[in-house]
């Protein structure tokens, strides 16, 4: 039972870490694309990896994916045109 609890904690922390990583990545990308300070960029997660960002009277949508094949998750966010 203890092993199962440890496994569940590790898996949930990996999942939550990936979400936090996507949020930070899309916020940083939007700040660059919108030429807006990162602290002024608001991020909302939608369905299917779609993210909406707003900042400095502009908005942009991104699709993000996380590659978990390596030791550390790699997040890629692409702006939708």
PyMOL Python script that loads the backbone (N, CA, C, O; Angstrom):
from pymol import cmd

cmd.read_pdbstr("""\
ATOM      1  N   UNK A   1       0.816  -1.192   0.000  1.00  0.00           N
ATOM      2  CA  UNK A   1       0.000   0.000   0.000  1.00  0.00           C
ATOM      3  C   UNK A   1       0.859   1.255   0.000  1.00  0.00           C
ATOM      4  O   UNK A   1       0.546   2.233  -0.680  1.00  0.00           O
ATOM      5  N   UNK A   2       1.949   1.221   0.771  1.00  0.00           N
ATOM      6  CA  UNK A   2       2.828   2.383   0.844  1.00  0.00           C
ATOM      7  C   UNK A   2       3.465   2.666  -0.510  1.00  0.00           C
ATOM      8  O   UNK A   2       3.606   3.827  -0.893  1.00  0.00           O
ATOM      9  N   UNK A   3       3.850   1.626  -1.240  1.00  0.00           N
ATOM     10  CA  UNK A   3       4.455   1.793  -2.561  1.00  0.00           C
ATOM     11  C   UNK A   3       3.455   2.435  -3.522  1.00  0.00           C
ATOM     12  O   UNK A   3       3.819   3.321  -4.296  1.00  0.00           O
ATOM     13  N   UNK A   4       2.203   1.996  -3.478  1.00  0.00           N
ATOM     14  CA  UNK A   4       1.168   2.568  -4.331  1.00  0.00           C
ATOM     15  C   UNK A   4       0.982   4.053  -4.029  1.00  0.00           C
ATOM     16  O   UNK A   4       0.822   4.852  -4.952  1.00  0.00           O
ATOM     17  N   UNK A   5       1.001   4.428  -2.775  1.00  0.00           N
ATOM     18  CA  UNK A   5       0.867   5.837  -2.387  1.00  0.00           C
ATOM     19  C   UNK A   5       2.021   6.663  -2.937  1.00  0.00           C
ATOM     20  O   UNK A   5       1.815   7.772  -3.430  1.00  0.00           O
ATOM     21  N   UNK A   6       3.220   6.131  -2.855  1.00  0.00           N
ATOM     22  CA  UNK A   6       4.397   6.836  -3.370  1.00  0.00           C
ATOM     23  C   UNK A   6       4.289   7.005  -4.881  1.00  0.00           C
ATOM     24  O   UNK A   6       4.571   8.081  -5.407  1.00  0.00           O
ATOM     25  N   UNK A   7       3.887   5.962  -5.573  1.00  0.00           N
ATOM     26  CA  UNK A   7       3.732   6.031  -7.025  1.00  0.00           C
ATOM     27  C   UNK A   7       2.696   7.090  -7.397  1.00  0.00           C
ATOM     28  O   UNK A   7       2.923   7.870  -8.322  1.00  0.00           O
ATOM     29  N   UNK A   8       1.581   7.131  -6.706  1.00  0.00           N
ATOM     30  CA  UNK A   8       0.543   8.120  -6.995  1.00  0.00           C
ATOM     31  C   UNK A   8       1.035   9.544  -6.749  1.00  0.00           C
ATOM     32  O   UNK A   8       0.710  10.450  -7.517  1.00  0.00           O
ATOM     33  N   UNK A   9       1.800   9.747  -5.706  1.00  0.00           N
ATOM     34  CA  UNK A   9       2.350  11.072  -5.418  1.00  0.00           C
ATOM     35  C   UNK A   9       3.320  11.497  -6.524  1.00  0.00           C
ATOM     36  O   UNK A   9       3.277  12.640  -6.980  1.00  0.00           O
ATOM     37  N   UNK A  10       4.176  10.600  -6.946  1.00  0.00           N
ATOM     38  CA  UNK A  10       5.138  10.917  -8.004  1.00  0.00           C
ATOM     39  C   UNK A  10       4.424  11.232  -9.311  1.00  0.00           C
ATOM     40  O   UNK A  10       4.756  12.216  -9.972  1.00  0.00           O
ATOM     41  N   UNK A  11       3.454  10.419  -9.689  1.00  0.00           N
ATOM     42  CA  UNK A  11       2.727  10.650 -10.939  1.00  0.00           C
ATOM     43  C   UNK A  11       1.952  11.959 -10.904  1.00  0.00           C
ATOM     44  O   UNK A  11       1.942  12.696 -11.889  1.00  0.00           O
ATOM     45  N   UNK A  12       1.312  12.252  -9.799  1.00  0.00           N
ATOM     46  CA  UNK A  12       0.548  13.498  -9.724  1.00  0.00           C
ATOM     47  C   UNK A  12       1.471  14.709  -9.751  1.00  0.00           C
ATOM     48  O   UNK A  12       1.119  15.729 -10.344  1.00  0.00           O
ATOM     49  N   UNK A  13       2.642  14.623  -9.126  1.00  0.00           N
ATOM     50  CA  UNK A  13       3.571  15.753  -9.164  1.00  0.00           C
ATOM     51  C   UNK A  13       4.131  15.957 -10.564  1.00  0.00           C
ATOM     52  O   UNK A  13       4.374  17.095 -10.965  1.00  0.00           O
ATOM     53  N   UNK A  14       4.341  14.874 -11.321  1.00  0.00           N
ATOM     54  CA  UNK A  14       4.784  15.020 -12.708  1.00  0.00           C
ATOM     55  C   UNK A  14       3.714  15.704 -13.546  1.00  0.00           C
ATOM     56  O   UNK A  14       4.025  16.575 -14.358  1.00  0.00           O
ATOM     57  N   UNK A  15       2.452  15.317 -13.354  1.00  0.00           N
ATOM     58  CA  UNK A  15       1.355  15.925 -14.096  1.00  0.00           C
ATOM     59  C   UNK A  15       1.230  17.402 -13.753  1.00  0.00           C
ATOM     60  O   UNK A  15       1.132  18.239 -14.651  1.00  0.00           O
ATOM     61  N   UNK A  16       1.233  17.733 -12.468  1.00  0.00           N
ATOM     62  CA  UNK A  16       1.104  19.126 -12.052  1.00  0.00           C
ATOM     63  C   UNK A  16       2.306  19.939 -12.501  1.00  0.00           C
ATOM     64  O   UNK A  16       2.163  21.107 -12.863  1.00  0.00           O
ATOM     65  N   UNK A  17       3.479  19.343 -12.484  1.00  0.00           N
ATOM     66  CA  UNK A  17       4.679  20.026 -12.956  1.00  0.00           C
ATOM     67  C   UNK A  17       4.598  20.350 -14.427  1.00  0.00           C
ATOM     68  O   UNK A  17       5.046  21.414 -14.854  1.00  0.00           O
ATOM     69  N   UNK A  18       4.029  19.446 -15.215  1.00  0.00           N
ATOM     70  CA  UNK A  18       3.877  19.686 -16.650  1.00  0.00           C
ATOM     71  C   UNK A  18       2.921  20.839 -16.894  1.00  0.00           C
ATOM     72  O   UNK A  18       3.165  21.657 -17.781  1.00  0.00           O
ATOM     73  N   UNK A  19       1.839  20.928 -16.131  1.00  0.00           N
ATOM     74  CA  UNK A  19       0.883  22.039 -16.282  1.00  0.00           C
ATOM     75  C   UNK A  19       1.557  23.358 -15.949  1.00  0.00           C
ATOM     76  O   UNK A  19       1.401  24.339 -16.676  1.00  0.00           O
ATOM     77  N   UNK A  20       2.302  23.389 -14.861  1.00  0.00           N
ATOM     78  CA  UNK A  20       2.998  24.617 -14.480  1.00  0.00           C
ATOM     79  C   UNK A  20       4.024  24.990 -15.539  1.00  0.00           C
ATOM     80  O   UNK A  20       4.206  26.171 -15.833  1.00  0.00           O
ATOM     81  N   UNK A  21       4.695  24.001 -16.114  1.00  0.00           N
ATOM     82  CA  UNK A  21       5.672  24.252 -17.155  1.00  0.00           C
ATOM     83  C   UNK A  21       4.998  24.838 -18.391  1.00  0.00           C
ATOM     84  O   UNK A  21       5.531  25.773 -18.989  1.00  0.00           O
ATOM     85  N   UNK A  22       3.847  24.315 -18.787  1.00  0.00           N
ATOM     86  CA  UNK A  22       3.136  24.856 -19.945  1.00  0.00           C
ATOM     87  C   UNK A  22       2.701  26.284 -19.685  1.00  0.00           C
ATOM     88  O   UNK A  22       2.828  27.134 -20.566  1.00  0.00           O
ATOM     89  N   UNK A  23       2.196  26.566 -18.508  1.00  0.00           N
ATOM     90  CA  UNK A  23       1.748  27.925 -18.182  1.00  0.00           C
ATOM     91  C   UNK A  23       2.907  28.907 -18.299  1.00  0.00           C
ATOM     92  O   UNK A  23       2.770  29.963 -18.915  1.00  0.00           O
ATOM     93  N   UNK A  24       4.028  28.566 -17.719  1.00  0.00           N
ATOM     94  CA  UNK A  24       5.198  29.444 -17.783  1.00  0.00           C
ATOM     95  C   UNK A  24       5.722  29.618 -19.200  1.00  0.00           C
ATOM     96  O   UNK A  24       6.107  30.718 -19.596  1.00  0.00           O
ATOM     97  N   UNK A  25       5.735  28.533 -19.959  1.00  0.00           N
ATOM     98  CA  UNK A  25       6.229  28.593 -21.330  1.00  0.00           C
ATOM     99  C   UNK A  25       5.342  29.465 -22.196  1.00  0.00           C
ATOM    100  O   UNK A  25       5.839  30.305 -22.945  1.00  0.00           O
ATOM    101  N   UNK A  26       4.028  29.275 -22.103  1.00  0.00           N
ATOM    102  CA  UNK A  26       3.123  30.065 -22.941  1.00  0.00           C
ATOM    103  C   UNK A  26       3.132  31.531 -22.510  1.00  0.00           C
ATOM    104  O   UNK A  26       3.014  32.418 -23.356  1.00  0.00           O
ATOM    105  N   UNK A  27       3.270  31.800 -21.217  1.00  0.00           N
ATOM    106  CA  UNK A  27       3.341  33.192 -20.735  1.00  0.00           C
ATOM    107  C   UNK A  27       4.596  33.869 -21.277  1.00  0.00           C
ATOM    108  O   UNK A  27       4.526  35.005 -21.746  1.00  0.00           O
ATOM    109  N   UNK A  28       5.724  33.202 -21.221  1.00  0.00           N
ATOM    110  CA  UNK A  28       6.976  33.752 -21.721  1.00  0.00           C
ATOM    111  C   UNK A  28       6.920  33.984 -23.230  1.00  0.00           C
ATOM    112  O   UNK A  28       7.358  35.020 -23.730  1.00  0.00           O
ATOM    113  N   UNK A  29       6.374  33.002 -23.944  1.00  0.00           N
ATOM    114  CA  UNK A  29       6.252  33.127 -25.406  1.00  0.00           C
ATOM    115  C   UNK A  29       5.335  34.291 -25.776  1.00  0.00           C
ATOM    116  O   UNK A  29       5.653  35.065 -26.679  1.00  0.00           O
ATOM    117  N   UNK A  30       4.197  34.421 -25.085  1.00  0.00           N
ATOM    118  CA  UNK A  30       3.256  35.507 -25.369  1.00  0.00           C
ATOM    119  C   UNK A  30       3.880  36.866 -25.054  1.00  0.00           C
ATOM    120  O   UNK A  30       3.687  37.825 -25.801  1.00  0.00           O
ATOM    121  N   UNK A  31       4.615  36.949 -23.969  1.00  0.00           N
ATOM    122  CA  UNK A  31       5.271  38.216 -23.618  1.00  0.00           C
ATOM    123  C   UNK A  31       6.202  38.656 -24.742  1.00  0.00           C
ATOM    124  O   UNK A  31       6.248  39.836 -25.088  1.00  0.00           O
ATOM    125  N   UNK A  32       6.934  37.720 -25.307  1.00  0.00           N
ATOM    126  CA  UNK A  32       7.835  38.042 -26.417  1.00  0.00           C
ATOM    127  C   UNK A  32       7.048  38.428 -27.662  1.00  0.00           C
ATOM    128  O   UNK A  32       7.340  39.441 -28.297  1.00  0.00           O
ATOM    129  N   UNK A  33       6.042  37.612 -28.015  1.00  0.00           N
ATOM    130  CA  UNK A  33       5.271  37.866 -29.235  1.00  0.00           C
ATOM    131  C   UNK A  33       4.471  39.164 -29.162  1.00  0.00           C
ATOM    132  O   UNK A  33       4.357  39.888 -30.151  1.00  0.00           O
ATOM    133  N   UNK A  34       3.922  39.449 -27.988  1.00  0.00           N
ATOM    134  CA  UNK A  34       3.086  40.639 -27.825  1.00  0.00           C
ATOM    135  C   UNK A  34       3.883  41.876 -27.425  1.00  0.00           C
ATOM    136  O   UNK A  34       3.342  42.977 -27.325  1.00  0.00           O
ATOM    137  N   UNK A  35       5.174  41.673 -27.200  1.00  0.00           N
ATOM    138  CA  UNK A  35       6.057  42.753 -26.729  1.00  0.00           C
ATOM    139  C   UNK A  35       5.466  43.414 -25.490  1.00  0.00           C
ATOM    140  O   UNK A  35       5.247  44.624 -25.430  1.00  0.00           O
ATOM    141  N   UNK A  36       5.223  42.562 -24.514  1.00  0.00           N
ATOM    142  CA  UNK A  36       4.545  42.953 -23.287  1.00  0.00           C
ATOM    143  C   UNK A  36       5.299  42.337 -22.106  1.00  0.00           C
ATOM    144  O   UNK A  36       5.715  41.182 -22.189  1.00  0.00           O
ATOM    145  N   UNK A  37       5.486  43.079 -21.008  1.00  0.00           N
ATOM    146  CA  UNK A  37       6.162  42.496 -19.843  1.00  0.00           C
ATOM    147  C   UNK A  37       5.445  41.221 -19.372  1.00  0.00           C
ATOM    148  O   UNK A  37       4.217  41.176 -19.312  1.00  0.00           O
ATOM    149  N   UNK A  38       6.213  40.214 -19.047  1.00  0.00           N
ATOM    150  CA  UNK A  38       5.664  38.915 -18.677  1.00  0.00           C
ATOM    151  C   UNK A  38       4.669  39.027 -17.518  1.00  0.00           C
ATOM    152  O   UNK A  38       3.694  38.278 -17.465  1.00  0.00           O
ATOM    153  N   UNK A  39       4.910  39.952 -16.598  1.00  0.00           N
ATOM    154  CA  UNK A  39       4.003  40.094 -15.460  1.00  0.00           C
ATOM    155  C   UNK A  39       2.646  40.688 -15.859  1.00  0.00           C
ATOM    156  O   UNK A  39       1.698  40.650 -15.074  1.00  0.00           O
ATOM    157  N   UNK A  40       2.553  41.230 -17.064  1.00  0.00           N
ATOM    158  CA  UNK A  40       1.287  41.791 -17.553  1.00  0.00           C
ATOM    159  C   UNK A  40       0.509  40.814 -18.437  1.00  0.00           C
ATOM    160  O   UNK A  40      -0.572  41.149 -18.921  1.00  0.00           O
ATOM    161  N   UNK A  41       1.041  39.624 -18.648  1.00  0.00           N
ATOM    162  CA  UNK A  41       0.395  38.640 -19.512  1.00  0.00           C
ATOM    163  C   UNK A  41      -0.470  37.703 -18.678  1.00  0.00           C
ATOM    164  O   UNK A  41       0.009  37.061 -17.743  1.00  0.00           O
ATOM    165  N   UNK A  42      -1.746  37.636 -19.029  1.00  0.00           N
ATOM    166  CA  UNK A  42      -2.683  36.712 -18.382  1.00  0.00           C
ATOM    167  C   UNK A  42      -2.833  35.486 -19.271  1.00  0.00           C
ATOM    168  O   UNK A  42      -2.871  35.600 -20.496  1.00  0.00           O
ATOM    169  N   UNK A  43      -2.918  34.327 -18.656  1.00  0.00           N
ATOM    170  CA  UNK A  43      -2.983  33.066 -19.389  1.00  0.00           C
ATOM    171  C   UNK A  43      -4.202  32.279 -18.940  1.00  0.00           C
ATOM    172  O   UNK A  43      -4.459  32.140 -17.744  1.00  0.00           O
ATOM    173  N   UNK A  44      -4.958  31.759 -19.918  1.00  0.00           N
ATOM    174  CA  UNK A  44      -6.103  30.895 -19.625  1.00  0.00           C
ATOM    175  C   UNK A  44      -5.939  29.604 -20.416  1.00  0.00           C
ATOM    176  O   UNK A  44      -5.701  29.627 -21.623  1.00  0.00           O
ATOM    177  N   UNK A  45      -6.071  28.474 -19.718  1.00  0.00           N
ATOM    178  CA  UNK A  45      -5.977  27.169 -20.376  1.00  0.00           C
ATOM    179  C   UNK A  45      -7.341  26.752 -20.892  1.00  0.00           C
ATOM    180  O   UNK A  45      -8.330  26.791 -20.161  1.00  0.00           O
ATOM    181  N   UNK A  46      -7.388  26.355 -22.143  1.00  0.00           N
ATOM    182  CA  UNK A  46      -8.611  25.834 -22.732  1.00  0.00           C
ATOM    183  C   UNK A  46      -8.506  24.326 -22.891  1.00  0.00           C
ATOM    184  O   UNK A  46      -7.720  23.675 -22.203  1.00  0.00           O
ATOM    185  N   UNK A  47      -9.291  23.780 -23.790  1.00  0.00           N
ATOM    186  CA  UNK A  47      -9.274  22.337 -24.028  1.00  0.00           C
ATOM    187  C   UNK A  47      -8.316  21.990 -25.157  1.00  0.00           C
ATOM    188  O   UNK A  47      -8.044  22.806 -26.038  1.00  0.00           O
ATOM    189  N   UNK A  48      -7.818  20.777 -25.112  1.00  0.00           N
ATOM    190  CA  UNK A  48      -6.982  20.271 -26.197  1.00  0.00           C
ATOM    191  C   UNK A  48      -5.657  20.970 -26.357  1.00  0.00           C
ATOM    192  O   UNK A  48      -5.130  21.042 -27.467  1.00  0.00           O
ATOM    193  N   UNK A  49      -5.101  21.490 -25.275  1.00  0.00           N
ATOM    194  CA  UNK A  49      -3.798  22.142 -25.352  1.00  0.00           C
ATOM    195  C   UNK A  49      -3.855  23.568 -25.865  1.00  0.00           C
ATOM    196  O   UNK A  49      -2.813  24.157 -26.151  1.00  0.00           O
ATOM    197  N   UNK A  50      -5.047  24.138 -25.989  1.00  0.00           N
ATOM    198  CA  UNK A  50      -5.196  25.518 -26.463  1.00  0.00           C
ATOM    199  C   UNK A  50      -5.107  26.480 -25.288  1.00  0.00           C
ATOM    200  O   UNK A  50      -5.750  26.278 -24.258  1.00  0.00           O
ATOM    201  N   UNK A  51      -4.312  27.515 -25.449  1.00  0.00           N
ATOM    202  CA  UNK A  51      -4.128  28.537 -24.423  1.00  0.00           C
ATOM    203  C   UNK A  51      -4.451  29.895 -25.023  1.00  0.00           C
ATOM    204  O   UNK A  51      -4.083  30.182 -26.162  1.00  0.00           O
ATOM    205  N   UNK A  52      -5.144  30.733 -24.249  1.00  0.00           N
ATOM    206  CA  UNK A  52      -5.434  32.099 -24.657  1.00  0.00           C
ATOM    207  C   UNK A  52      -4.648  33.028 -23.744  1.00  0.00           C
ATOM    208  O   UNK A  52      -4.656  32.874 -22.523  1.00  0.00           O
ATOM    209  N   UNK A  53      -3.969  33.993 -24.354  1.00  0.00           N
ATOM    210  CA  UNK A  53      -3.185  34.952 -23.582  1.00  0.00           C
ATOM    211  C   UNK A  53      -3.669  36.364 -23.886  1.00  0.00           C
ATOM    212  O   UNK A  53      -4.128  36.660 -24.989  1.00  0.00           O
ATOM    213  N   UNK A  54      -3.557  37.228 -22.878  1.00  0.00           N
ATOM    214  CA  UNK A  54      -3.924  38.639 -23.031  1.00  0.00           C
ATOM    215  C   UNK A  54      -2.911  39.484 -22.278  1.00  0.00           C
ATOM    216  O   UNK A  54      -2.490  39.156 -21.169  1.00  0.00           O
ATOM    217  N   UNK A  55      -2.532  40.593 -22.924  1.00  0.00           N
ATOM    218  CA  UNK A  55      -1.626  41.511 -22.274  1.00  0.00           C
ATOM    219  C   UNK A  55      -1.360  42.712 -23.145  1.00  0.00           C
ATOM    220  O   UNK A  55      -1.287  42.597 -24.369  1.00  0.00           O
ATOM    221  N   UNK A  56      -1.212  43.876 -22.517  1.00  0.00           N
ATOM    222  CA  UNK A  56      -0.907  45.113 -23.232  1.00  0.00           C
ATOM    223  C   UNK A  56      -1.897  45.372 -24.364  1.00  0.00           C
ATOM    224  O   UNK A  56      -1.506  45.741 -25.472  1.00  0.00           O
ATOM    225  N   UNK A  57      -3.173  45.177 -24.075  1.00  0.00           N
ATOM    226  CA  UNK A  57      -4.277  45.432 -25.002  1.00  0.00           C
ATOM    227  C   UNK A  57      -4.192  44.589 -26.284  1.00  0.00           C
ATOM    228  O   UNK A  57      -4.620  45.025 -27.352  1.00  0.00           O
ATOM    229  N   UNK A  58      -3.634  43.377 -26.160  1.00  0.00           N
ATOM    230  CA  UNK A  58      -3.519  42.440 -27.265  1.00  0.00           C
ATOM    231  C   UNK A  58      -3.892  41.050 -26.765  1.00  0.00           C
ATOM    232  O   UNK A  58      -3.989  40.813 -25.561  1.00  0.00           O
ATOM    233  N   UNK A  59      -4.101  40.135 -27.711  1.00  0.00           N
ATOM    234  CA  UNK A  59      -4.343  38.744 -27.322  1.00  0.00           C
ATOM    235  C   UNK A  59      -3.730  37.825 -28.372  1.00  0.00           C
ATOM    236  O   UNK A  59      -3.498  38.220 -29.514  1.00  0.00           O
ATOM    237  N   UNK A  60      -3.478  36.596 -27.956  1.00  0.00           N
ATOM    238  CA  UNK A  60      -2.937  35.583 -28.866  1.00  0.00           C
ATOM    239  C   UNK A  60      -3.320  34.209 -28.331  1.00  0.00           C
ATOM    240  O   UNK A  60      -3.456  34.013 -27.124  1.00  0.00           O
ATOM    241  N   UNK A  61      -3.491  33.268 -29.242  1.00  0.00           N
ATOM    242  CA  UNK A  61      -3.796  31.879 -28.889  1.00  0.00           C
ATOM    243  C   UNK A  61      -2.602  31.001 -29.226  1.00  0.00           C
ATOM    244  O   UNK A  61      -1.909  31.220 -30.219  1.00  0.00           O
ATOM    245  N   UNK A  62      -2.377  30.004 -28.380  1.00  0.00           N
ATOM    246  CA  UNK A  62      -1.262  29.081 -28.562  1.00  0.00           C
ATOM    247  C   UNK A  62      -1.752  27.650 -28.372  1.00  0.00           C
ATOM    248  O   UNK A  62      -2.690  27.388 -27.618  1.00  0.00           O
ATOM    249  N   UNK A  63      -1.102  26.744 -29.067  1.00  0.00           N
ATOM    250  CA  UNK A  63      -1.302  25.320 -28.852  1.00  0.00           C
ATOM    251  C   UNK A  63       0.000  24.793 -28.265  1.00  0.00           C
ATOM    252  O   UNK A  63       1.072  24.973 -28.842  1.00  0.00           O
ATOM    253  N   UNK A  64      -0.107  24.145 -27.119  1.00  0.00           N
ATOM    254  CA  UNK A  64       1.081  23.635 -26.435  1.00  0.00           C
ATOM    255  C   UNK A  64       1.025  22.118 -26.321  1.00  0.00           C
ATOM    256  O   UNK A  64      -0.043  21.521 -26.184  1.00  0.00           O
ATOM    257  N   UNK A  65       2.182  21.527 -26.381  1.00  0.00           N
ATOM    258  CA  UNK A  65       2.316  20.080 -26.203  1.00  0.00           C
ATOM    259  C   UNK A  65       3.542  19.826 -25.328  1.00  0.00           C
ATOM    260  O   UNK A  65       4.525  20.564 -25.383  1.00  0.00           O
ATOM    261  N   UNK A  66       3.465  18.784 -24.532  1.00  0.00           N
ATOM    262  CA  UNK A  66       4.574  18.409 -23.663  1.00  0.00           C
ATOM    263  C   UNK A  66       5.116  17.058 -24.089  1.00  0.00           C
ATOM    264  O   UNK A  66       4.380  16.074 -24.158  1.00  0.00           O
ATOM    265  N   UNK A  67       6.408  17.020 -24.374  1.00  0.00           N
ATOM    266  CA  UNK A  67       7.087  15.771 -24.717  1.00  0.00           C
ATOM    267  C   UNK A  67       7.694  15.221 -23.432  1.00  0.00           C
ATOM    268  O   UNK A  67       8.617  15.810 -22.869  1.00  0.00           O
ATOM    269  N   UNK A  68       7.170  14.091 -22.974  1.00  0.00           N
ATOM    270  CA  UNK A  68       7.638  13.484 -21.731  1.00  0.00           C
ATOM    271  C   UNK A  68       8.572  12.298 -21.971  1.00  0.00           C
ATOM    272  O   UNK A  68       8.779  11.482 -21.073  1.00  0.00           O
ATOM    273  N   UNK A  69       9.131  12.201 -23.167  1.00  0.00           N
ATOM    274  CA  UNK A  69       9.959  11.041 -23.481  1.00  0.00           C
ATOM    275  C   UNK A  69      11.315  11.088 -22.785  1.00  0.00           C
ATOM    276  O   UNK A  69      11.935  10.043 -22.585  1.00  0.00           O
ATOM    277  N   UNK A  70      11.783  12.258 -22.416  1.00  0.00           N
ATOM    278  CA  UNK A  70      13.068  12.377 -21.748  1.00  0.00           C
ATOM    279  C   UNK A  70      12.911  12.487 -20.247  1.00  0.00           C
ATOM    280  O   UNK A  70      11.817  12.312 -19.711  1.00  0.00           O
ATOM    281  N   UNK A  71      14.015  12.779 -19.568  1.00  0.00           N
ATOM    282  CA  UNK A  71      14.002  12.895 -18.104  1.00  0.00           C
ATOM    283  C   UNK A  71      13.187  14.101 -17.655  1.00  0.00           C
ATOM    284  O   UNK A  71      12.450  14.030 -16.672  1.00  0.00           O
ATOM    285  N   UNK A  72      13.324  15.207 -18.380  1.00  0.00           N
ATOM    286  CA  UNK A  72      12.619  16.432 -18.039  1.00  0.00           C
ATOM    287  C   UNK A  72      11.619  16.763 -19.144  1.00  0.00           C
ATOM    288  O   UNK A  72      11.989  16.740 -20.318  1.00  0.00           O
ATOM    289  N   UNK A  73      10.371  17.070 -18.811  1.00  0.00           N
ATOM    290  CA  UNK A  73       9.381  17.381 -19.845  1.00  0.00           C
ATOM    291  C   UNK A  73       9.791  18.601 -20.672  1.00  0.00           C
ATOM    292  O   UNK A  73      10.265  19.598 -20.128  1.00  0.00           O
ATOM    293  N   UNK A  74       9.607  18.515 -21.969  1.00  0.00           N
ATOM    294  CA  UNK A  74       9.905  19.619 -22.875  1.00  0.00           C
ATOM    295  C   UNK A  74       8.595  20.151 -23.435  1.00  0.00           C
ATOM    296  O   UNK A  74       7.822  19.399 -24.029  1.00  0.00           O
ATOM    297  N   UNK A  75       8.342  21.434 -23.251  1.00  0.00           N
ATOM    298  CA  UNK A  75       7.102  22.058 -23.693  1.00  0.00           C
ATOM    299  C   UNK A  75       7.357  22.864 -24.959  1.00  0.00           C
ATOM    300  O   UNK A  75       8.320  23.626 -25.044  1.00  0.00           O
ATOM    301  N   UNK A  76       6.479  22.683 -25.939  1.00  0.00           N
ATOM    302  CA  UNK A  76       6.526  23.455 -27.174  1.00  0.00           C
ATOM    303  C   UNK A  76       5.188  24.141 -27.352  1.00  0.00           C
ATOM    304  O   UNK A  76       4.145  23.488 -27.315  1.00  0.00           O
ATOM    305  N   UNK A  77       5.203  25.455 -27.544  1.00  0.00           N
ATOM    306  CA  UNK A  77       3.975  26.231 -27.761  1.00  0.00           C
ATOM    307  C   UNK A  77       4.088  26.940 -29.107  1.00  0.00           C
ATOM    308  O   UNK A  77       5.081  27.607 -29.396  1.00  0.00           O
ATOM    309  N   UNK A  78       3.054  26.780 -29.917  1.00  0.00           N
ATOM    310  CA  UNK A  78       3.016  27.389 -31.241  1.00  0.00           C
ATOM    311  C   UNK A  78       1.851  28.356 -31.296  1.00  0.00           C
ATOM    312  O   UNK A  78       0.728  28.017 -30.922  1.00  0.00           O
ATOM    313  N   UNK A  79       2.129  29.568 -31.767  1.00  0.00           N
ATOM    314  CA  UNK A  79       1.074  30.580 -31.864  1.00  0.00           C
ATOM    315  C   UNK A  79       0.177  30.274 -33.058  1.00  0.00           C
ATOM    316  O   UNK A  79       0.652  29.955 -34.148  1.00  0.00           O
ATOM    317  N   UNK A  80      -1.123  30.377 -32.830  1.00  0.00           N
ATOM    318  CA  UNK A  80      -2.075  30.213 -33.923  1.00  0.00           C
ATOM    319  C   UNK A  80      -2.226  31.541 -34.635  1.00  0.00           C
ATOM    320  O   UNK A  80      -2.277  32.593 -33.999  1.00  0.00           O
ATOM    321  N   UNK A  81      -2.295  31.491 -35.938  1.00  0.00           N
ATOM    322  CA  UNK A  81      -2.432  32.718 -36.741  1.00  0.00           C
ATOM    323  C   UNK A  81      -3.849  32.922 -37.142  1.00  0.00           C
ATOM    324  O   UNK A  81      -4.164  33.899 -37.821  1.00  0.00           O
TER     325      UNK A  81
END
""", "prot")
cmd.dss("prot")
cmd.show_as("cartoon", "prot")
cmd.util.cbc("prot")
cmd.orient("prot")
